[in-house]
Amino acid sequence: MTAWDLLVAVTLRDLKVRYQGTVLSYIWWIARPLALGMVLYFALGRVLRLDVEGSDVYVANYGVFLLAGLFPWFWFSGAVQQSASAIVANGGLLKKVRFPRLILPLSAVFFNTVQFLLTLPILIIFVLFAGIDPDITWAVGIPLLLGLQLLMLMGLGMLVAALNVFFRDLGPLIEVVLLLMFYTSGVIFPLERVPERFQPIVKLSPMTTLLEAWRDLFLRGSLPGLDLWPAVAGTVVVVVIGVTTFRTLERFFADAL
């Protein structure tokens, strides 16, 4: 069995274990972003009246604006959190069976990627229901952004999985960092609402421009341009650091566990 076959097998196993015995398995995955989207839409859009300024399409479709950010965000946060515990949770297996250790964090990333792909039609239905016509750019933009975010998550997954073996406080730290990123990466507001002097700080999160690209694709029908460079640069950096860190530390996994 090749490494790719093993990765597919482990990912399918995780999907089966996660939803085995549940009647509404598919519903539970989309319920979280939908529920949070409704709460944020009511609190920000109706109670506080914090309408999204800028493009008319954003103002008219603030609910879809939220969902177009929440769905990729839940994919990102879920993959990072599950990758962090991938090695530690399988410590016994690592000591008994020889296989590419890289499979464990990557399977967590692919597990969440499959779930995102399964929920992507729901997001598209909401976009169409909002009166936004499908655009030919979706055929190019969706695979492009999907591939970019997948690469980013693979790099981050390898990095946090390796570090968590030696620094067990990393798990709670990741939760705090993800919470901060949620409110600073433009999940609930567009980048154009951020004062210009603070935009370089906000763009330090590679998810900021990536979320903007997802929204521009679905709501405006525009393909990513040069504005996506922080996400591209961040992806390259985390992939290099992730692979290097994992390859350097994996020989010590068994002893540390």
C-alpha positions in Angstrom: 0.0 0.0 0.0 1.4 3.4 -1.0 1.5 6.4 1.3 -1.4 7.9 -0.8 -3.5 4.8 -0.4 -2.9 4.8 3.3 -3.8 8.5 3.6 -7.1 7.9 1.8 -7.8 4.8 3.9 -7.2 6.7 7.2 -9.3 9.6 6.1 -12.2 7.4 5.1 -11.9 5.5 8.4 -12.1 8.8 10.3 -15.1 9.9 8.4 -16.8 6.6 9.1 -16.0 6.6 12.8 -17.1 10.2 13.1 -20.5 9.7 11.7 -21.2 6.1 12.3 -24.5 5.6 14.1 -25.6 9.2 13.6 -28.8 9.9 11.7 -28.1 13.5 10.8 -24.4 13.3 10.3 -24.3 15.7 7.3 -26.6 18.1 9.1 -24.4 18.4 12.2 -21.4 19.6 10.2 -23.3 22.4 8.4 -25.3 23.3 11.6 -22.4 25.0 13.3 -21.5 27.6 10.6 -25.2 28.1 9.9 -26.1 28.6 13.5 -23.2 31.0 14.1 -24.0 32.9 10.9 -27.6 33.4 12.0 -26.6 34.6 15.5 -24.0 37.1 14.0 -26.4 38.3 11.4 -29.1 39.0 14.0 -26.7 40.6 16.5 -24.6 42.6 14.1 -26.9 43.1 11.1 -30.2 43.6 12.9 -29.6 44.6 16.5 -26.4 46.7 16.2 -27.0 47.7 12.6 -23.4 47.2 11.7 -24.1 47.0 7.9 -21.1 46.1 5.7 -20.1 49.3 4.0 -18.5 49.4 0.6 -19.8 47.2 -2.3 -23.6 47.2 -2.7 -23.5 43.4 -3.1 -22.0 43.1 0.4 -24.6 45.4 2.0 -27.5 43.6 0.4 -26.3 40.1 1.3 -24.7 40.4 4.7 -26.0 37.0 5.7 -24.3 35.4 2.7 -21.3 37.5 3.3 -21.0 35.9 6.8 -21.5 32.4 5.5 -18.9 32.8 2.7 -16.4 33.5 5.5 -17.6 31.1 8.1 -17.6 27.9 5.9 -13.9 28.3 5.0 -13.1 29.4 8.5 -14.6 26.3 10.1 -12.6 24.2 7.6 -9.4 26.0 8.7 -10.0 25.9 12.5 -11.2 22.3 12.5 -8.2 21.1 10.5 -5.7 23.0 12.7 -7.2 21.7 15.9 -7.4 18.1 14.8 -3.9 18.1 13.3 -2.4 19.3 16.6 -3.6 16.2 18.4 -3.0 13.7 15.5 0.4 12.4 16.7 -0.3 12.4 20.4 -3.7 10.7 20.0 -2.0 7.9 18.0 1.1 7.4 20.2 0.4 3.7 20.8 0.1 3.1 17.1 3.4 4.9 16.3 5.3 2.6 18.7 3.9 -0.6 17.2 3.6 -0.1 13.5 6.0 1.5 11.0 4.3 3.8 8.5 4.9 7.4 7.3 4.1 9.6 10.3 3.1 12.4 8.0 -0.1 10.5 7.3 -1.6 11.3 10.7 -1.7 15.2 10.5 -2.5 15.1 6.7 -5.4 12.7 7.3 -6.9 15.3 9.8 -6.5 18.0 7.2 -8.1 15.9 4.4 -10.9 14.8 6.8 -11.9 18.5 7.3 -11.3 19.2 3.6 -13.8 16.4 2.6 -16.3 17.9 5.0 -15.9 21.3 3.5 -16.4 19.9 0.0 -19.6 18.2 1.1 -20.9 21.5 2.6 -19.8 23.7 -0.3 -23.1 23.1 -2.2 -25.0 24.4 0.7 -23.0 27.7 0.6 -23.7 27.9 -3.2 -27.4 27.4 -2.6 -27.5 30.3 -0.2 -25.6 32.4 -2.7 -28.0 31.6 -5.5 -31.0 32.1 -3.1 -29.7 35.6 -2.4 -30.2 36.4 -6.1 -26.5 36.2 -7.1 -26.2 34.4 -10.5 -23.6 31.7 -11.0 -20.5 32.9 -12.7 -18.0 31.1 -14.9 -15.2 32.4 -12.6 -16.4 29.9 -10.0 -15.1 27.1 -12.1 -11.6 28.5 -11.9 -11.7 30.3 -8.5 -13.1 27.5 -6.4 -10.3 25.0 -7.3 -7.7 27.7 -7.0 -8.7 28.8 -3.5 -9.4 25.3 -2.4 -5.9 24.2 -3.4 -4.3 27.2 -1.8 -6.1 26.7 1.5 -5.4 23.0 1.4 -1.7 23.6 1.0 -1.7 26.1 3.9 -3.5 23.6 6.1 -1.1 20.8 5.2 1.9 23.0 6.3 0.2 24.2 9.5 -1.0 20.6 10.2 2.5 19.2 10.0 3.9 22.1 12.1 1.4 21.9 15.0 1.3 18.1 15.1 5.1 17.9 15.5 5.3 20.7 18.1 2.5 19.4 20.2 4.4 16.1 20.8 7.0 18.1 22.8 4.9 21.1 24.0 1.6 19.8 25.3 0.4 23.4 26.1 0.2 24.0 22.4 -3.4 22.7 22.2 -4.9 25.4 24.6 -2.7 28.0 22.9 -4.0 27.1 19.5 -7.6 27.6 20.8 -6.7 31.1 22.0 -4.9 32.0 18.8 -7.8 30.7 16.7 -10.2 32.8 18.8 -8.1 35.9 18.2 -7.8 35.1 14.5 -11.6 34.7 14.2 -12.1 38.4 15.2 -9.1 39.8 13.4 -9.1 37.9 10.1 -12.2 39.5 8.6 -14.6 36.6 9.3 -17.3 39.1 10.3 -16.2 42.2 8.5 -14.6 43.0 5.1 -11.0 44.2 4.9 -12.1 47.5 3.5 -13.7 48.4 6.8 -10.3 48.2 8.6 -8.5 51.6 8.9 -5.7 51.7 6.4 -3.0 52.0 9.2 -4.1 48.8 10.7 -4.5 46.7 7.5 -0.8 45.5 7.4 -1.4 44.1 10.9 -4.6 42.4 10.0 -3.0 40.9 6.9 -0.5 39.1 9.0 -3.1 36.4 9.2 -2.9 34.5 5.9 -6.7 33.8 6.3 -7.6 37.5 6.0 -7.0 37.9 2.2 -8.0 34.3 1.6 -11.5 34.9 3.2 -11.7 38.1 1.1 -11.0 36.1 -2.0 -13.7 33.5 -1.2 -16.3 36.3 -0.7 -15.2 38.2 -3.8 -15.5 35.0 -5.8 -19.0 34.1 -4.7 -20.6 37.6 -4.2 -18.8 39.6 -6.9 -17.8 36.9 -9.4 -14.2 38.1 -9.3 -11.1 36.0 -9.4 -8.3 36.4 -6.9 -5.7 39.0 -8.0 -2.5 40.4 -6.5 -4.3 41.2 -3.3 -4.1 37.5 -2.5 -0.3 37.7 -2.2 -0.2 37.6 1.7 -2.1 34.3 1.7 0.2 32.9 -1.0 3.3 34.1 0.8 2.0 32.8 4.1 1.2 29.4 2.5 4.8 29.1 1.2 6.3 30.0 4.5 4.1 27.6 6.6 4.6 24.7 4.1 8.4 25.1 4.2 8.5 25.5 8.0 6.0 22.7 8.5 7.8 20.1 6.4 11.2 21.0 7.8 10.0 20.9 11.4 8.1 17.6 11.0 11.0 15.9 9.2 13.4 17.1 11.9 11.4 16.0 14.9 9.6 12.8 13.7 12.6 10.6 14.7 12.0 11.6 18.3 8.2 11.1 18.4 8.3 7.6 19.9 10.6 8.6 22.7 8.6 11.7 23.6 5.3 9.7 23.6 
